Amino acid sequence: MDIQKQAKAILLYTFTGVYILTSLGTLAMVFLDFGNVPDSERSILINTFLTETAIAVFALFYSVWELKKKDDSTTRMIEQKLINPLASSFKDLIIPLENLKLPTVQLHKNKHFKGCTFVGPSSVVLSGGTISKNLFLECGEFIVLPKLKYLTGMLVFENCTIEDCTFSRVTIFADQSTALALKSIPGVTVAGLLI
């Protein structure tokens, strides 16, 4: 039994035990005259007991059986297979950009991405290549960089083909010529173009 299941079982049994003891005590006081409770306090005691029971049951279901709403993209990312950052072609994948990190320089050169979803938060540099029919969600302004070779700590896509992909929560940096091409995409704002 894994730790999460053990924790859920402990929580369930603890809650059930405390609830049974509280219920028996309250019911004995209200209906069996145990503890000498005045009639004026019986209705308050019953209402309080029912309210606390409803809140406790809701909290139990919420935490133990995880009935809380989950972010759909997070669930899909967890279910995805691991990404091999050394592959040359990626198709129809949800790619957390952290999974594309390489052991040394973060350069992805001449790779092909089709129908993928790149999920941040992260930053990427687009330099050359073919970038077509992509969607950019919560990416902010694209930032133009001066002539560059490599940037430390950032993923660089150099001469890659990126088509029919979605970038979500990703800051996009690009060289002048790539940024000029990206500017033609509806809804994209590019900061720092010299032309």
VMD Tcl script that draws the C-alpha trace (Angstrom):
set ca {
  {0.00 0.00 0.00}
  {1.51 3.34 -0.98}
  {1.80 6.31 1.36}
  {-1.09 8.24 -0.18}
  {-3.48 5.32 0.30}
  {-2.26 4.85 3.88}
  {-2.82 8.53 4.63}
  {-6.33 8.35 3.19}
  {-7.12 5.24 5.25}
  {-5.83 6.85 8.46}
  {-7.83 10.00 7.76}
  {-10.96 7.98 7.04}
  {-10.70 5.81 10.18}
  {-9.83 8.78 12.41}
  {-12.74 10.80 11.06}
  {-15.11 7.84 11.38}
  {-14.04 7.11 14.97}
  {-14.35 10.73 16.13}
  {-17.65 11.11 14.31}
  {-19.13 7.97 15.90}
  {-18.09 9.05 19.41}
  {-19.43 12.58 18.89}
  {-22.65 11.25 17.37}
  {-23.29 8.81 20.19}
  {-22.63 11.51 22.82}
  {-24.85 14.07 21.11}
  {-27.66 11.59 20.48}
  {-27.49 10.39 24.10}
  {-27.73 13.99 25.35}
  {-30.58 14.97 23.03}
  {-32.78 11.88 23.07}
  {-31.85 9.93 26.22}
  {-31.54 12.92 28.61}
  {-27.91 12.09 29.31}
  {-26.11 15.11 30.76}
  {-29.18 17.10 31.82}
  {-29.64 19.28 28.67}
  {-32.45 21.90 28.93}
  {-35.17 21.77 26.25}
  {-34.26 25.26 25.01}
  {-30.74 24.06 24.08}
  {-31.80 20.81 22.38}
  {-32.77 22.44 19.05}
  {-29.52 24.46 19.00}
  {-27.55 21.30 19.74}
  {-29.31 19.35 16.97}
  {-28.85 22.13 14.36}
  {-25.19 22.58 15.27}
  {-24.62 18.83 15.13}
  {-26.24 18.52 11.69}
  {-24.30 21.51 10.30}
  {-20.97 20.21 11.62}
  {-21.74 16.75 10.23}
  {-22.50 18.14 6.76}
  {-19.31 20.24 6.74}
  {-17.19 17.31 7.96}
  {-18.62 14.91 5.37}
  {-18.04 17.46 2.58}
  {-14.45 18.07 3.76}
  {-13.81 14.34 3.93}
  {-15.03 13.73 0.39}
  {-13.16 16.79 -0.84}
  {-9.81 15.74 0.59}
  {-9.88 11.94 0.59}
  {-11.55 11.30 -2.73}
  {-10.14 14.43 -4.38}
  {-13.41 15.76 -5.71}
  {-11.76 19.12 -6.26}
  {-11.51 20.51 -9.77}
  {-8.20 19.81 -11.47}
  {-6.48 21.68 -14.25}
  {-7.02 19.56 -17.38}
  {-3.61 20.38 -18.90}
  {-1.82 19.31 -15.71}
  {-3.64 15.97 -15.70}
  {-2.80 15.38 -19.35}
  {0.86 16.27 -18.74}
  {1.09 13.73 -15.93}
  {-0.41 11.04 -18.14}
  {2.02 11.77 -20.99}
  {5.02 9.59 -21.61}
  {8.43 11.00 -20.78}
  {9.92 13.19 -23.48}
  {13.32 12.32 -24.92}
  {14.97 15.72 -25.51}
  {17.49 14.12 -27.87}
  {14.82 12.99 -30.36}
  {14.79 14.76 -33.72}
  {11.03 14.68 -34.29}
  {8.07 15.28 -31.97}
  {4.44 14.78 -32.98}
  {1.17 15.35 -31.09}
  {2.79 15.60 -27.66}
  {2.21 17.79 -24.65}
  {5.72 18.92 -23.79}
  {6.49 20.60 -20.49}
  {9.46 22.71 -21.59}
  {11.46 21.58 -18.55}
  {11.50 18.12 -20.16}
  {13.40 19.46 -23.19}
  {16.36 20.58 -21.08}
  {19.65 19.05 -22.17}
  {22.69 18.22 -20.03}
  {24.85 20.99 -21.52}
  {23.89 23.78 -23.91}
  {20.10 24.01 -24.35}
  {20.29 24.01 -28.17}
  {17.73 22.14 -30.26}
  {18.88 22.33 -33.86}
  {17.06 21.18 -37.02}
  {14.29 19.40 -35.10}
  {10.69 18.95 -36.19}
  {7.68 19.65 -33.96}
  {4.17 19.03 -35.30}
  {0.92 19.34 -33.36}
  {2.71 19.68 -30.03}
  {1.75 21.78 -27.02}
  {4.66 23.48 -25.28}
  {3.78 24.19 -21.66}
  {5.57 26.71 -19.44}
  {6.19 28.69 -17.48}
  {9.47 28.90 -19.34}
  {11.42 30.88 -21.94}
  {12.51 29.86 -25.42}
  {14.55 31.43 -28.17}
  {13.36 30.92 -31.75}
  {16.09 31.39 -34.32}
  {15.40 30.66 -37.98}
  {13.56 27.64 -39.25}
  {9.91 27.30 -40.24}
  {7.32 28.49 -37.76}
  {3.78 28.18 -39.11}
  {0.17 27.78 -37.98}
  {0.99 28.02 -34.28}
  {-1.08 29.31 -31.39}
  {0.40 31.41 -28.58}
  {-1.54 31.44 -25.29}
  {-0.53 33.73 -22.41}
  {2.86 34.39 -24.02}
  {2.93 38.19 -23.70}
  {5.06 40.23 -26.06}
  {7.75 38.52 -28.09}
  {11.18 39.99 -27.38}
  {13.77 40.58 -30.09}
  {17.37 39.84 -29.21}
  {20.54 41.14 -30.83}
  {22.68 38.71 -32.81}
  {23.18 35.68 -30.65}
  {24.72 32.28 -30.50}
  {23.55 30.77 -27.21}
  {21.81 31.97 -24.08}
  {22.54 30.24 -20.80}
  {19.57 28.57 -19.17}
  {17.16 29.11 -22.06}
  {15.94 26.60 -24.61}
  {17.06 27.60 -28.10}
  {15.25 26.27 -31.18}
  {17.61 26.90 -34.10}
  {16.41 26.15 -37.63}
  {13.60 23.98 -36.29}
  {10.30 23.32 -38.02}
  {7.47 24.14 -35.63}
  {4.01 23.72 -37.14}
  {0.46 23.43 -35.79}
  {1.81 23.76 -32.24}
  {0.57 25.65 -29.18}
  {2.80 27.61 -26.82}
  {1.19 28.10 -23.41}
  {2.69 30.42 -20.74}
  {6.00 30.72 -22.60}
  {8.12 33.85 -22.99}
  {9.34 33.97 -26.59}
  {12.66 35.52 -27.58}
  {13.70 35.66 -31.24}
  {16.37 37.05 -33.55}
  {15.46 39.96 -35.86}
  {14.49 37.94 -38.94}
  {12.45 35.34 -37.02}
  {10.70 38.09 -35.03}
  {9.80 39.89 -38.25}
  {8.13 36.71 -39.53}
  {6.35 36.18 -36.19}
  {4.99 39.73 -36.27}
  {2.68 38.76 -39.14}
  {0.78 36.33 -36.89}
  {-2.53 37.85 -35.73}
  {-2.49 38.79 -32.04}
  {1.31 38.66 -31.72}
  {3.12 41.76 -30.47}
  {6.89 41.98 -30.96}
  {9.04 44.31 -28.87}
  {12.46 45.47 -30.04}
  {12.28 45.16 -33.83}
  {14.82 47.40 -35.57}
  {13.01 47.33 -38.91}
}
mol new
graphics top color blue
foreach p $ca { graphics top sphere $p radius 0.5 }
foreach p [lrange $ca 0 end-1] q [lrange $ca 1 end] { graphics top cylinder $p $q radius 0.2 }
display resetview
